[in-house]
């Protein structure tokens, strides 16, 4: 009996402790909908992924707060969905979840009326719930717009309003944008309204979309229409290539891959020159298009052929002077945007620090990334030696990166330079010595142990 008296208060204490924050439902999606309908409450859904650091931050620091729980528990049926597992995969597709974490606010019937994404502090997160509750009484919810679309798809005014509605809900508008653009006259297609739509839809555009092909065929007119933001033209075209490669990977479509590579060749020639000379960001080189495809489709030999070219003939040709020139231009761009009020003044120090060395960090990351892939999957001595030079260069650009240094140590060891590898891995552990209880430290310590005993530390 005494044993039970001890356990019951402990259970009560545990329940009271957990009830302070958001109380998430643990049943199926069907059961969540049923509860929402029974209680006549809207649903708050947190779409997360296990690898997502902002998701873990929200889960650890924001969701458990009493003030957050008080608002969300009183007003919503709350539910967490792993967007990459179980029924979460289909739910993420159904609700067009493109960013992680995403927060969806739904009516009891499952129709969406508001969404937002990203990590945020408690005050802003609570404010989001207020916005959602205010929008819930919208007399024309998105499902009504969806039904009207079939009858009004040839009405430019309707399409414009429909896109605005979907944009507020974080939903894709690319199909609607294409349809809207095709309904316009030639002169209307470079209007300020269309320019804003291009900016809003840049991250969704694909090379086979009318919006993409029209932009590509009329680059000069659009650069004039974008004015000071004319770099957006190349930015949008580059995103179209990236998105198309992603689709090609998913479908294993080599024709679409070839079309994406051909689209790269049609990028503005002066921009291509800048890409190769001054390190323009995002899909800088054609090799990277093929690398991305062959890596994810598992075609090892083709992947490493392009890796070698990307490393030796592109990344290793980028000098410190080129990087400094690009970073100086980046910093000037940021200062111009600060002066024009385009950048939030509350984050100036972080923004300046990021852009000051953005290109240096980017090139360093690329070099380490391909060197690490070679270490893990290749036995060819010449390619390993190339990878060692890439890794060494990455450390010249980011000398205090324990991760980059670990790649260098691994490559030294695989090439038979055991003494140098051990010394470098010991340096890695010294860099992260203040984190001895982390899994990363334990993993590196295990690598060092294997190096000292002459064990295999690679998989191939």
N, C-alpha and C positions, 0 to 999 in steps of 0.2 A: 504493500500500500504506500509506504513512504517513497518507494521508487517512482510511483505514478505522481505523487505530489510534487516531486522534484521536476519531472518532465513537463507537466502541464503548464506551470508558470513560464518555463523556458519557451514552450511553444507559443504561448500568448505574447511573450516579449518579442519573439521573432516575427509574429504576424503584425504586431503593432509597429515594429521597426520598418517592415517592408511597406506598410500601408502609407507611409509618409510620402513616398514618391508616386510616380505613375503606376497604376495597377494594370498590367497588360493581361489580356485574355490569353489562354493557352490551348484553346480548342481549334477546330478546323475553321476555314473561312466561312463555310456554310453556317456553322454554329455562331460565329461572330455576327453575321447578317441577321440571323434569327434573334439574337439577343438585342441587337440595335432596333429591330422592328418591334420587339416586345416592350422595350423601354422607351421607344420613340426618341432615341438619342442618335446624333450623328456619330460617325466612326472616324477615329484618328488612327492612321496607319503609318508606322515607321518602317520604311524599306531600307534594309541594311545589307552589308556583305561582311563576311568573317574577316576579310583582309583589310577592311576599311578603318583607318586610324580615326578620322572624324566621327565615325559611327561609335567606336569604342569610347571616345571622349564624351559624347552625348550620353551614352549608356552609363558611364561611370560618374560623370560630374553634374549632369543636368536632369536626367530623368528621375533620379532618386530624391531630388530636392522637395521639401515639404510644400513650398509655395507653388512649385510646378504641378505636383500631384494634386493639390487642392483644386486647381483650375481644371486640369484635364480629366480627373476622375469624376468631377461634378457634371461636366458638360459633354463628355464623349465616352463611347465604348472604345477602349484603346487596344491596339493589336500590333505586334511586331512580325515582320515578314522578311525571311532570308531570301533575297532576290535571286539567289543562285542555287537554291536547293528546294526539293519538294514542290508543293503547289505554288511556292513563291515565284518559280520560274514563269509559270503561265500568268500569274497575277501581275508580274512586272511587265509582261508583254501586253496584257489586257489594258493596263493603265499607262502604257507608254513611259515607263520609268527609265530615264536616261542618265540620271545622276544619282550617286550614292553618297550620303544618305538622302532620301527623299521623304517628305512628309505629306501625305495625302489626307484630305478631309472629305468624307463621303456622306451622302444622305443614307438613311437606313436601307434604302433599296440598292445601295452600291454605286449610285451615280456621283461623280466627282463635282465639287463646287469650289475647291481651292487646293493649292499645293505650294510647297516651297522646298528648298533643299539646302544642304550644307550645315556645318556646325555653327552654333550661335550661343550667346550667353542666355541666362535664364530670363532676363527682362525682355529681350527680343523674342525669345521662344514663346513666352506667355502672350506677348503682343500679337504674334502670329495666330494664336488661337482666337484672339479677339477679332482679327480681320476675317478669319474663317467664319465665325459665328455671324458676323455682320453680312457676309456674302451668302450665307445659307438661305436667306429669305429672298434671294434674287428671283424676281418674277419670271425670268427667262433663263433657266439653267441650261447647261451644255447639251443635255439630251434633247431638248426642244430644238436647239440650233442644228443638231445632227439630223433630226427628222426633216427640217426645212431645207437642208442642203440639196436633197435630190431634186426639188422643184425650182431651186434658185441658184443652181451652180453656174448659170450663164449671166448672173447679175453681179457686176463688179462691185457695186456698193455693198451687197450682202456678203460677198466673199471677203471684202476688206474688214467688215465688222465681225465676221465669223473668225477670221484669223486673229483679230485683236482679242476676242474672247478666249480662243484656244491658247494664245500666247500667255495670257494672264494665269492660265492653269498649267503652264509649263508643258503644253502638248505641241507636237510637231505640226508645222503648217506647210511643209514643202510642196505637197500635192496641190494644196489650195493656191499657193503662191504661183506655181506653174500655170494653173488654170486662169488665175487672175491676170497674169502677165500676157497670156495668149489672147485675152479679150481686149487688150489695150492697143491703141494705135502706136506707130513707131515713135512719135514724139513723146507720148505719155510714158513710154517704157524707161525713160531716164529721168522721170520726175522725182522731186524730193521724197514723195510717198514711196515710190519704188526703191529708191536708194536706201531708205530706212528698212524696208522689207528685206533687201539683200543683206543688210547688217544683221537683222534678227534671225535670218535663216541660214547664215553662213556655215554654221557648224553641222547642218543637216544636208547640205547640197551634195549632189552626185553628178558625175560627168554625163550621164544619160538624161539628166533633167533639162527641160526646155530653158529654165532659168540659167543653167550653166552654159549651154551651147550658145544662147543669145548673148550672154556676157562675153564669152570667149571671142565671138565673131565681131563684137563691137567694143573692144577694149578701149580704144582712143576716146570714144564718146562717153564711156563710163568713167574713165579717169578724169575727164573734164567735169562730169556731173558730181563725182565724189569730191572734187576740189582738193582741199588740204588733206583729206583722208584717202587720196587716190591709192595708197598702198593697200587699201582694203581689196582692191580688184585682184591683186596677186594672192592676197590672203584667202579670199573666197575660192579662187581657182585651185589653190593648193589644198584647201580643205576638201574640195570636190574630188581630187585625186585620192587623198587619204581615205575618205569615206568609201570610195569605189573599191579601193584595195581591200578594205575590211569586208565588203560584200563578196568580193572575189574569193577571199580566204574562206568565208563561211560556206560558199557554194562550190569551192574548188574549181573556179571558173577562170581558166588561163586566158580565154579570149578577153574577158573583162580586165584581167591584169594587163594584157597587151594594150588594150584601149587606154587604160590609166597611164601606162608608160608613154604612149603616144601623146596623151593630153599633156604630160609633163613637157614634151618637146615643143608644145605650142604656147607655153608660158611666155610672157613678154620677154623678148631677147635681152633688153637691158637689165631686167630683173634676174634672168639666168646668169648674166655676167656677175651681178652682185652676189648671187647665191654662191657661185664658185670662188669668187675672190674674197668676199667679206662675210661669209657664213650666215646667209639668211636662214631663219628658223623654219622648222617643220617641213619634212620631206625635202631636205636640201638637195639630195642627190638621187639620181635614177636607181643606183644600186640599192638604196635604202628601200625603194618600192619592192624590188625583187627579194631582198633580204627578208622583209616583213612577210611576204607571201610564202617563201620556201621554208622559213622557220616554222610557221604555224601549220603548214601542210605536211611537214615532216620530210621534205626532200633535202636530205643532209648534204649531198655533194654539191647540188646547185646553190644551196644556202652559203656554204663556205667559199665557193668560187666568188660570190658577190661580196662576202665579208672581206676577203683578201683585197679585192679591188677598192672597196670602201675604206678600209684601213690604210693601205699603202699609198693609194693614188688620190685620196681625198683628205681624210683626217690628218695624215702625217705631213701633208703639204701645207697645212694651215700654220702660219708663223705667229709668234707672240705679237708682232706688229699688227697683223691682220685682226687678231682677237682684240687687242687694245683699241684699234680704230673702231671696231664694231661696238664695243662696250662704251666707248666715248659717245658714239652716235645714239646708243640706247639711253644713256644718261641724259643727253640733251633732249631727246624725245620726251622723257619723263618730266624734265623741268618745264618744257613747253606745255605739257598737259596740266601740270600743276598750276602754272600761270593762267591758263585758260579755264581753270575750275573743273576740268574733266576728271580729276583724281581726288578722292576723299582725303582731306587734310589731316584726319585723325590717324592715318597710317603712313605718314610721309617717311619716317625713318626706316620702316621695314621695306617700303616700296623702293626707296633710293638704294638701300643696301642690296636688294635683290637684283635690280637692273644694273648696278655698278659692275658686277662680275657675271652677268647672266651668260654671255657667250663663253667665257672661260669655263664656267660650270657645265654648260651644255656640251662643249667639246670634250671635256674631261669625262663626263658621264658616258658619252658615246664610245670613247676609247676603252674605258673599263668594261663597258657592257659587251662589246664584241670580243675583247680579250678573255673575259670570263666564259663566254659561250665556247670559245675555242678550247680553253683549258678543260672544260667539262666533257667535251664531246669528240676531241680530236687527238690522234696519236702521231700524225705527220710532223716530223721534226722541224721542217722549214716553216710550216704554218704556226707551230708553237713558238718558234723563234721570232716570227713576225708579231705574234700576239704579245710576246715579252716586250718588244719595242713599243707597242701600243700602250701596254700597261705602264711602262716606264714614263712615257710621255704624259699619261693621265696623272701620274704622281707629280710631275713637274708643274702641272697646272693646279693640282689640288694636293699639296704635299702632306697635309694633316688628315687625310681621309683613311681611316682604319680599314674600311671596306676595300678601297682601291689597293691599299698596301697588301691586304690579304690575297687579292688576285695575283699581285706581283710575286708574292712568296710562293703561292701554289704553282705558278708557271716555272719559277726557278727550280722548285723541287721536281716537277715533272720532267724538266730538261736535264736533271741529274746534278744540279748545283745545290747539293744538300746543305752544306755549311752556310752558304749565303741565304738559302731559304729559311733555315732555322733562325738565323740572326734577324731576318726581316719579320718573321712571324712573332718573335719575341718583342720586336718593336711594336707590332700590332697590339699585343696584349698590354704593353705599357701605355699606349694611347687610350685604351678603354679600361684601364685598371680601376677607375672610379665606379665601374659598373660590374663588379665581379659576380654579382648575384644574377645577372641577366643571362638569358639563354645564349645570346650572341657571344658573350665572354666564354661561356662553357664550350660552345662549338669551336671557337678559335683555340682554346686550350687543348681540346681533343685533337685538332689538326696538328698542333705543335708536338703533342705526345707521339702521334703517328710518324711525324717527320723524324723525331729523335730515335725511334725504334725501327725506322726504315719500312714502315707499312705503306700500303697503297692508299692514296687519298682521293683517287678519281674513279669514275665509273666505267670508263672504256678500256 
